[in-house]
């Protein structure tokens, strides 16, 4: 079996290519895992206040954006195509909505095609949709900021056109939080503490290049449905992490997997196991392969395990692939931003 990390390391990702007919770019949309996930309470706006340490993976979807001259001077055209036939490729798709929000925010119109190759499982707690949305925002910003491809964006109101405008990361984050709770982190990538509903991001020391094994069962859990099953108390006071807290988390991460196993947990675990008790057997089987850190990511049902070495991970994969657990095991590793 060819290793996932080898496949991803050698995958070519194009820079912006521009000619008279089109502007094109290709991007990686990285999956994420939650090293920890605390639900602090329910806010007055009915959102849940989160306190979660997130980490991006090498596992990723591939997004291609193609801008062409507009056929309709007064309209924006967004087309979305995917190799995954079960994926919704209409207006409710996060990649589509991200493009729409971007163009509306910057008062632009464009003739845009989005091509999406799915490697991240759907409804799995890996932020596959959010990663796609973040990649679309990042790619459109790169195209918009390039003077040669700017011509493919037409202002809604030519009187307000600013040819010198450059889009910043802060502006993208402002759009991202309107699209989905995980989209801001998927823009940021790497290792970070995420608070609020996910939009308040504090970078942590890198936890990149650690071997990971992912198990995705046959079930799917929608995040909105999972939150409905959480009995969170009303949040009376909002307290955000200070530098002392960030230093504490960095120390745990530096100390290693044993320390992380003692201090990092996922508040969705009991809810997931109540719905799918057979996943407890999967967790136990993975622990028996030698991983010192086995957790659910997000609202589940995906389980991930981090190993001390790639040899241990690959040996675990060989053992677990012989099991009769329904679903898929995937070898990958933690990875900061690819590009």
ABEGO torsion letter per residue (X at the ends): XBBAAAAAAABBBBBBBBBAABBBBBBBBBBBBBABBBBAEBBAAGBBBBBBBBBBBABBBBBBBBBBBBABAABBBBBBBBABAABBABAABAAAAAAAAAAAAAGBBBBBBBBBBBABBBGAGAGAAAAAAAAAAAAAAAAAABAAAAAABBBABAAABBAABBBBAAAAAAAAAAABAAAAAAAAEEBBBBBEAGABBBBBBBABGBBBBBBBBABBBBAAAAAAABBBBBBABBBBBBAAAAAAAAAAAAAEAAAAAAABBBAAAAAAAAABAAAAAAAAAAAAAGBABBBBBEAOABBBBBBABAAAAAAAAAAAAABABBEBBBBBBBBBBAX
